[in-house]
Amino acid sequence: MPAKIILSGATGFIAQHIVKELLAKNYTVVSTVRSIAKGDHLLQLFGSSPKLSYEIVEDVAKPGAFDQVLESNPDATIFIHTASPFHFKTDDVAKDLLTPAVEGTKNALSAIQKYGKNIKRVVITSSYAAVSTASEQNDPKRVFTEKDWNQVTWDEAVSNAFMGYRASKTFAERAAWDFIKENDSQFILTTINPSFVFGPQYADVKENLNTSSEVINAITKLNRDDKIPPFKGGWVDVRDVAKAHVAAFEKPEAEHQRLLMNTGLFTEQTIVDLVRAKFPQLDIPQGTPGSDVETLAGLAQIDNSKTKEILGWEFIGFEQSVSDSIQQILDARKSTANM
């Protein structure tokens, strides 16, 4: 009989795709959401599947936040923790980013330790931000792998929201690995560390999307004479990230591993060039076509060959990932305009 899985933060961009993967494999999914409205909407998105239910966790940082969820589902064997803030809109980095990420992770693991006697595998959504150090990102001789850790300090973390987000992922993931060691936990931990996550939304396409997707969405909104916002870094498709969360507990090779999810590198020009070639109806600025090659040559490299060997499938390519995103955005705009 397929396992029962607890999935935190189930309304998120990545999490909705994980729900899709889990239901397709006939797993029973108990999701955590922040409100009844969000829970009911989630059920509606998945056609009120009898395999999907929800529990309310209003504040993941509150002590004991996940205790009731674990107590109510003693037969659950897998816990996937995706609930963590990903935004740069804050005037209090410690309160809005660091504390929810770190305490939310600790609370989930503490609840499992106390009440999840049948939980065998835990999967946590971390980030490439917990792998790479910002000051080394523009060193083309630097190669980041699954073994690397962001060396961000607390003082750097609270200096601005960008560093705060990177630190929140770093501190939260370190707290998880430390928890396992300090408590002699019997469950097996695997973390998923994606770079920028592109690809289509599972369902809801809003005017402003989640932080990663907004990189693409923002470019589709540009007019010919607008300045192109600067972006650069690694990317991976959300559908591969979702599949990795499932493989993380299904594959023995993934035990105790950090799965570094990255398909390639991009700049804003990489996206612009693709948009202008594939979606000429969008009259966006042309920038400097092809200039991404030189920019990318000056970035640190990412070697996740170990992760790809563990997972064993070919990741979705840039053209498909970005094209699927943009087509979905354009279809949603057309539908809204016709209402």
WOBEL-V251904 format. One record per residue. N is the residue number from 0. D_CENTER is the distance of its C-alpha to the mean C-alpha in whole Angstrom. Layout:
<<N;D_CENTER> <N;D_CENTER>>
This chain:
<<0;29> <1;25> <2;23> <3;22> <4;18> <5;17> <6;13> <7;13> <8;11> <9;12> <10;12> <11;8> <12;7> <13;5> <14;8> <15;11> <16;10> <17;10> <18;13> <19;15> <20;15> <21;16> <22;19> <23;20> <24;21> <25;23> <26;21> <27;22> <28;19> <29;19> <30;16> <31;16> <32;16> <33;18> <34;21> <35;23> <36;23> <37;19> <38;20> <39;22> <40;20> <41;18> <42;21> <43;22> <44;20> <45;20> <46;24> <47;24> <48;24> <49;26> <50;23> <51;21> <52;22> <53;20> <54;21> <55;21> <56;19> <57;20> <58;19> <59;17> <60;19> <61;22> <62;24> <63;24> <64;21> <65;20> <66;24> <67;25> <68;22> <69;23> <70;27> <71;27> <72;25> <73;27> <74;27> <75;23> <76;22> <77;18> <78;16> <79;12> <80;11> <81;7> <82;9> <83;9> <84;10> <85;9> <86;12> <87;15> <88;18> <89;19> <90;23> <91;22> <92;19> <93;20> <94;21> <95;18> <96;15> <97;16> <98;18> <99;16> <100;13> <101;16> <102;18> <103;16> <104;15> <105;18> <106;19> <107;17> <108;19> <109;22> <110;22> <111;22> <112;24> <113;27> <114;27> <115;24> <116;27> <117;26> <118;22> <119;22> <120;19> <121;16> <122;12> <123;10> <124;6> <125;7> <126;7> <127;10> <128;11> <129;12> <130;14> <131;16> <132;18> <133;19> <134;22> <135;22> <136;20> <137;23> <138;25> <139;25> <140;27> <141;24> <142;22> <143;19> <144;18> <145;16> <146;19> <147;18> <148;17> <149;17> <150;21> <151;20> <152;23> <153;23> <154;25> <155;23> <156;20> <157;22> <158;23> <159;21> <160;18> <161;16> <162;17> <163;16> <164;13> <165;13> <166;15> <167;13> <168;11> <169;14> <170;16> <171;14> <172;13> <173;17> <174;18> <175;17> <176;19> <177;21> <178;22> <179;22> <180;25> <181;27> <182;27> <183;28> <184;25> <185;26> <186;22> <187;20> <188;17> <189;14> <190;11> <191;8> <192;8> <193;6> <194;8> <195;8> <196;6> <197;10> <198;12> <199;13> <200;12> <201;13> <202;16> <203;16> <204;17> <205;18> <206;20> <207;17> <208;13> <209;10> <210;10> <211;9> <212;11> <213;14> <214;14> <215;16> <216;17> <217;19> <218;21> <219;22> <220;24> <221;26> <222;29> <223;32> <224;33> <225;29> <226;28> <227;25> <228;22> <229;21> <230;18> <231;17> <232;15> <233;13> <234;11> <235;10> <236;10> <237;8> <238;11> <239;11> <240;7> <241;9> <242;12> <243;11> <244;10> <245;14> <246;15> <247;14> <248;17> <249;19> <250;20> <251;22> <252;21> <253;18> <254;19> <255;19> <256;17> <257;14> <258;12> <259;12> <260;10> <261;12> <262;14> <263;16> <264;17> <265;18> <266;19> <267;20> <268;23> <269;21> <270;20> <271;23> <272;25> <273;24> <274;24> <275;27> <276;28> <277;27> <278;27> <279;30> <280;31> <281;28> <282;30> <283;28> <284;29> <285;30> <286;29> <287;30> <288;30> <289;29> <290;28> <291;25> <292;26> <293;28> <294;25> <295;23> <296;26> <297;26> <298;22> <299;21> <300;20> <301;17> <302;19> <303;17> <304;20> <305;19> <306;16> <307;17> <308;21> <309;19> <310;17> <311;20> <312;19> <313;19> <314;16> <315;16> <316;18> <317;17> <318;20> <319;19> <320;15> <321;16> <322;20> <323;18> <324;16> <325;19> <326;21> <327;19> <328;20> <329;23> <330;24> <331;23> <332;25> <333;28> <334;28> <335;27> <336;30> <337;32> <338;32>>
